[in-house]
Amino acid sequence: EPPTHLLAEVLTCQRDTPSLDLSLTLDGQRLYSFSFPGSRWLPALPDLPPLPPELETPAELRLDVELCRAVLDGLGPKAAGVLPEARGTPMARVFPVLPPALGEANTLVCLVENIFPPALDITWTQGGVPITLGVTQEPFTPTPELTFWSLSRLEVTPEHGDVFACLVTPQGDNTSVVTYWVPPEPPEVPELPTALCGAAMALGGVLGLLGLSLLLLSRTNPRGMFWGIPRGGEGRRR
């Protein structure tokens, strides 16, 4: 059977930030976002063509937003404390874009999944000190499981002893999910005394073989003449 795909349009309106978001996704990957101030769809990737404006007019989308906010303002206070509040526990992973190497520029990615509601902050620290320079974050993207995911990027040049941390803090919550990343150390190089010891042992082995060879060659008489047995007779000196 041909593979199945899910094309979804998800409208989010909530009291937290971001208070309003509209996205068009395919299998949990954002294709377009609707800019309400600009009244137009914006592609998530530069190669995507613009959506036809007649597909869904801005006036129709504004009606959906008004309905969503009316439900939020009218039904929300009445449901508070009566209906359980759905909340997900964020899960974060940190990994580099390129194979890590000390002293070389790289990008760390903090991927956060199982987000609900889509209202949390992603921050970075280096050695416990907050970092803001070189940090970018993508918008929340809905998934077919009705949760959201997002990611944050950090431009780094890792050095020996660095400890980076990605902190995920849901809005209105005092707890954070922390994920650490430490650059791998380069392979150990043998120290100089160890290398000299190995060289001395190798030289000792060569000298031992040379001594054994000289011992075998020294089996001669004082005059340096070898003993031999002539053909057909007893042993005699030559």
N, C-alpha and C positions, 0 to 999 in steps of 0.2 A: 504494500500500500504506500502511496505517496506520503511523505512526512506532513504532519499537521503543524500549523503555526497559529499563534494568537496575536491578533492586531487589536490593541485596546486604546481607548481614549479615557483618561482618568482626570477628573476634576477634584482638586483638593481645596477645601475652604475650612479654616480653623482659626481659633483665637491666637494660637502661637505663631511664631515666625518660621517659615513663610506662611502668611495668612491665605494666600491664593496662588494656585498653580494648576496649569492645564498642560498635559503632555500626551503625545501620541507615541505608543511604544509597539515594538514587535518582539515577541518572546522575551519580554523584560528588558529590552534595550531601547533607550530613548532615541526616537527619530526626529521629533519636532517638539518644540515648546511654543506655547502661545504667549506673545507679549501683549498684555492688556493695555499698557500705556500706548504702544504702537499699533494695536489692533491688527496684528499680523502674526503668522506662524514663522518661527525661526528654526532653521535646520540645526540639528545637533552635530552634524558632520558637514564639512565644507563641500563635499561632492554631491550632497543630496539636492535634487531640484526643488524649487519652491512649490508649495502646495497650491492647487487652484483655489482662488478666493471664493468661488461659488460652491466649493465642497461643503463648507459650513461658514456662514457669514458671521461677522462680528456681532451683529444684532442678535442672532440666535444664541451665540455663546454668552452674551450678557444676560439673556433670560435664564440660562442655566445657572449663572453665578448668583443672580437674584434669588432663585429658588433655593440654592444651596445655603445662602446666608439666612434666608427666612426660616429654613428648617433649623439651622444652627442657633439662631436667636430665639425662635419660638419653642422648639422642642428641647433644646439643650438644657436650659435651666430646670425644666420639669423632669427630665431624665436623670439629672445629677443626683447621686445618692440612691437612686432606685435601680437603674441598670448598671451592671458592672462595667468599668472602664477597661477597654482593650489596650494593653500595652505589651510591647515586645522587648525582649532583652537583647540589646545590640551585641553583635559578634564582630570583632575586628581582627584583621591580619595586616602585617607590615612586611613588605618585600621590596627589594630594589629593582629598578627597570633593567639595569645592566649588571653583568657579573661584577660583584664588588671588589675593589682594590684600594688599598690605602693611598691617599693623596690624589686620587682621580675623581673628577666630578661625576655625580650620579644623581638619580632621583629616587626618593623613597615614596612608596604608595601605601596609604592606609585605606584599605577596603573595609567598609562597615556594612554589614548585612543584618537582616531581621529587624529592621527599623519600623516601629509603629508606636505612636504617630510620627509623621515625618517632621520632627522638631527636636533637634539636638545640635550640639556644638562639637566640632572636631578641632582639637588644638595639638600642638607639638611642643616638646621640650628637648633640650640637649643638656645632659648632665643636671637635670632638674630645673634648668632655666628656660622660661617660655621663649619660643621662636615665632616671629611673625614675618620676617623677611624671607622671600622665596616660597611662600605657602599659597596654594590655590585649592579651591574646593568646587566640586561639581554639584549640580542640583540633585535633589532626591528623585530617584527613578522608581516607579511602581513595578512590582513583579506580578506574575500570574497568581501567586499565593496571597495577594492582597497585603503584602508588606512592601517596604522600600529599601533601597540601597543607595549608598553614596560613597565617594572616595575623595581623599585629600592628598595632594602631592607636596613634597618638600624637596627643594634643591639642596644637595649636600656635597661636601668633599670630605669623606670620612678619614679620620686620623686615629692613631693608636690611642686606646682608652676611651673613645667616644661611646656614649650610651644615649640613643635616641628613644623617645617614647611618644606614642600616639594616644591622646586622651579623648575619650568619647563620653560626653556628658549630656544626657537628656535634659531638655529645658524643664525647669521646675523640680529638678531632682538634685540631691546633694551628693550622689555617688557617681563615680566615673568608672568606665572600663578602660584599663590601661594595657597597652601592648608595647613591648620593648623590642628594639633591634640594635644589635651590637655588630660592628664590622668584623669579619673573620681576620684572624692574625695570619701573617705570611708564614710559610713553612720554616721551621728552625734550621739555621745554618750551623754546622759543627764549629765549636770554638777552636781557636788557634792551638792551644795545648793538646786538645784531642787530635787534631789533624797532624801535629808534629809527632805525637806518640804513634799514630798509625803509620806514618812514614818511617819512623825509626824501626818499627817491627818489620816492615817490608824490607828495609835495608838489611836488618839482621838475618832474615831468611835468605837473602841473596848471598850474604857473606858466609853463611853456614854451608850452602851448596858449593860455594867456591872452595871452602876448606876441605870438604869431603873429596872433591875432585883432586886437590893437591895431595891428599893422603893416599889416594889410589895410585897416583903417578910416582909417589916416593918409594914404591916397592922395587927398588933397584939395589945392586951391590955398591960398595963404596966407590968403585971406579965408574959407576954409572952404566954398567953393562948388565944386560938382562940374561937370565938363565933360560936355556932352551934345550930341547932334546933333538938331536940330528936324526935324520931318517936312517932306519935300519941299524942303530947302535945304541949304546948306553949313553947315559947323560954325560956330556962333556962341555968344557968351556969353549966358547967361540972367541 
